[in-house]
Amino acid sequence: MTTAPAPHPGLARIALVGNPNCGKTALFNALTGARQKVANYAGVTVERKEGAVVTASGRHIQVLDLPGTYSLRARSPDEAVTRDAVLGRLAGEAAPDVVVCVADATNLRLVLRLILELKAVGRPLVLALNMYDIAQRQGLKIDLEGLSREIGAPIVTTVATRRRGIEDLVARVEEVLADLPPFQASEWRELDAGQIKAAHRQAQNLMRAHVRPPERPDTLTGRIDSVLLHPVWGMGLLLVLLLVMFQAVFTGAAPAMDLIDRGFGQLASGVAAALPEGLLRGLVADGVIAGVGSVLVFLPQILVLFFFIILLEDSGYMARAAFLMDRIMGGAGLHGRAFIPLLSSFACAIPGIMSTRVIDNRRDRLTTILIAPLMTCSARIPVYTLIIGAVVPQKTLWGFASLQGLVMFGLYAAGIFSALAVSLVMRKVFWRGVSEPFMMELPTYKAPDPLNVLRSLWMRGAIFVKRAGRVILPLMVLVWFLSTFPEAPIGATGPAIDYSLAGRIGHALAPIFAPIGFNWQMTVALIPGMAAREVAVAALGTVYAVGGGAATSLAATLHQSWSLASGLAFLAWYVFAPQCVATLAVVRRETNSWRWPVIMFAYMIALAYGAAFIVYQSAVALGAG
Amino acid sequence: MTAPIPTPDLNPPKGEGVRMRLRDAPVGTHGVIVDVQAEIDGLDHGVDAGELQRRLLEFGFVEGARIEVIHEGGIGHDPIAVKLDDMRIALRRRDAGDIMIAQDAR
């Protein structure tokens, strides 16, 4: 979290304001290029994007990209930031010297009303008519001079994706900066319904007087929508798209993941060979390198996922997917837009939670964040595979269905259904009501701009590495410390971990876990398994002192020492248990409070214990103990 | 409810036909918005009636705007997508009860 730097004397500040989908981010990128910084606003989870532009005369101007909004009357935390930034009410932020209002030239009506509100704020205004090439292609005629006179602000036409009109915009902003009017107090107040209606009439009059409707209006979006929003074909295409996305995430990312995995393995063994036997070697190889590797191994999957998500967002399809899924998600009290974050969580909950930013309503977003880790992420797969292989018999049911496969399917289904159930309960307990109104613009389809896609992808990847890395690294070191100290006495017979703090904690916790069928070895393995779910596999290997981590021999050992009831209880535990500190850390960062990760941890632990208890006791009663 | 007025005119007057709530409008309905109210309809919208009305207004659901219902969801005909002047907007039927439209006369 960085707070805004104190305003530099003589450093001019401008803020970009506009409706959603007006190409504001593209304009921000075109203005600032690589000179951007992403942080959070002090005290809220809204992303703060700032950059700098150097004018032709060499003057530095700071550019703040504010969240898109239809009105200064804020409905979400993002919109509140826009309002407060424009009004200069934001803690640690000076009011912008000039407000640059960005407008989609083909969709002016709502932004003209926003401009009328911005005028009341009293800051000097410059209007950037973006996507002007599309307006020209449609034969839309805008009387720029007349409109500029009426709104009392210079107008610049831009095509941000082609960097057209950018110098012109900067030059105009500089002109306004050179001749700043004396500071005016804001006359802006929240509008009531009558005033909004009046402002619409005023905007409508401006439209009538200065904008001639397009001669060749866009019909492509309508034609695409007649297929993509079709109740049957649209849904079918969405499913195909998801299938492609999942294929790409799981198979496409596999080679890169293997490479990273092997790279870190070699790095660890290289370091181990270079360092003398001892604690330092253990710390560096098993603690630091293994810890960083266990996070970075998911980076390829996350990049592939975000690549699809950014493409869907930028092309305008995301709103359509939300439209198609709204009814189904709404049944569980979720927003249509919760669909993509939850889907992403099947790969890893971290990008899922990070992508909940597309949900503008805070409650809907929090609900989605809290249930995201119930989706079966790929880190659970090694655990499920090992335990199912060890305890579930290899039987074929009804001639075609393998029992092991059915159990695996059941675990995925349990995750999905419990997520929906938790969402319903959450709505009743926390929010005490139905969801807020679902209203969103279905933007015109656009071909995504490759440069903007790459820039967004880079930004997401960097945020993931920074956020997850900053937390997971110290925690991995902590877990290593717990499982290493105190060291086993010379001549000890049991595995070394048994003598460590983790071993002692495991033994101490064993009575609590006995009713759900966990023996002390399982309990001990849970401690290092807190770092990341798949670590439990290695931890079980350590506890049972199986050399070399050979999965088959470990499975054979487990097969002998675990009952079916214990094995099933362990699986049930893993459906729910919050065994991933990185997820909890990301929730802390995304919600900017310890409250939500604590609630998440508590409810997931409770569900895990309850589910494992029910599974174990029923299995014992049925004679599988 | 007034009956549609038969007109021999080749350019039928806009928005002089049957009045209905957007909530009840089937796909293909086109007309003009005649009123956006803040009505307490007994449905829970998560926000009060005045707030819902302001949100609708801010999205451009105002008197005089052209509106056409272009798509609806497969389950329960919900949500709906409407063309509102030059914009396309998706909303749930339950939140669209306050929008009164007059269909174009045929």
Boltz contact constraints between the chains, C-beta under 6 A:
constraints:
  - contact:
      token1: [A, 70]
      token2: [B, 58]
      max_distance: 6.0
  - contact:
      token1: [A, 71]
      token2: [B, 58]
      max_distance: 6.0
  - contact:
      token1: [A, 107]
      token2: [B, 86]
      max_distance: 6.0
  - contact:
      token1: [A, 110]
      token2: [B, 60]
      max_distance: 6.0
  - contact:
      token1: [A, 193]
      token2: [B, 53]
      max_distance: 6.0
  - contact:
      token1: [A, 193]
      token2: [B, 54]
      max_distance: 6.0
  - contact:
      token1: [A, 196]
      token2: [B, 57]
      max_distance: 6.0
  - contact:
      token1: [A, 197]
      token2: [B, 62]
      max_distance: 6.0
  - contact:
      token1: [A, 200]
      token2: [B, 62]
      max_distance: 6.0
  - contact:
      token1: [A, 229]
      token2: [B, 71]
      max_distance: 6.0
  - contact:
      token1: [A, 231]
      token2: [B, 74]
      max_distance: 6.0
  - contact:
      token1: [A, 323]
      token2: [B, 90]
      max_distance: 6.0
  - contact:
      token1: [A, 326]
      token2: [B, 79]
      max_distance: 6.0
  - contact:
      token1: [A, 327]
      token2: [B, 73]
      max_distance: 6.0
  - contact:
      token1: [A, 327]
      token2: [B, 75]
      max_distance: 6.0
  - contact:
      token1: [A, 327]
      token2: [B, 78]
      max_distance: 6.0
  - contact:
      token1: [A, 433]
      token2: [B, 44]
      max_distance: 6.0
  - contact:
      token1: [A, 433]
      token2: [B, 46]
      max_distance: 6.0
  - contact:
      token1: [A, 434]
      token2: [B, 44]
      max_distance: 6.0
  - contact:
      token1: [A, 434]
      token2: [B, 46]
      max_distance: 6.0
  - contact:
      token1: [A, 435]
      token2: [B, 46]
      max_distance: 6.0
  - contact:
      token1: [A, 436]
      token2: [B, 46]
      max_distance: 6.0
  - contact:
      token1: [A, 436]
      token2: [B, 47]
      max_distance: 6.0
  - contact:
      token1: [A, 437]
      token2: [B, 45]
      max_distance: 6.0
  - contact:
      token1: [A, 437]
      token2: [B, 52]
      max_distance: 6.0
  - contact:
      token1: [A, 437]
      token2: [B, 95]
      max_distance: 6.0
  - contact:
      token1: [A, 438]
      token2: [B, 92]
      max_distance: 6.0
  - contact:
      token1: [A, 439]
      token2: [B, 59]
      max_distance: 6.0
  - contact:
      token1: [A, 439]
      token2: [B, 91]
      max_distance: 6.0
  - contact:
      token1: [A, 440]
      token2: [B, 90]
      max_distance: 6.0
  - contact:
      token1: [A, 441]
      token2: [B, 89]
      max_distance: 6.0
  - contact:
      token1: [A, 442]
      token2: [B, 81]
      max_distance: 6.0
  - contact:
      token1: [A, 442]
      token2: [B, 88]
      max_distance: 6.0
  - contact:
      token1: [A, 442]
      token2: [B, 90]
      max_distance: 6.0
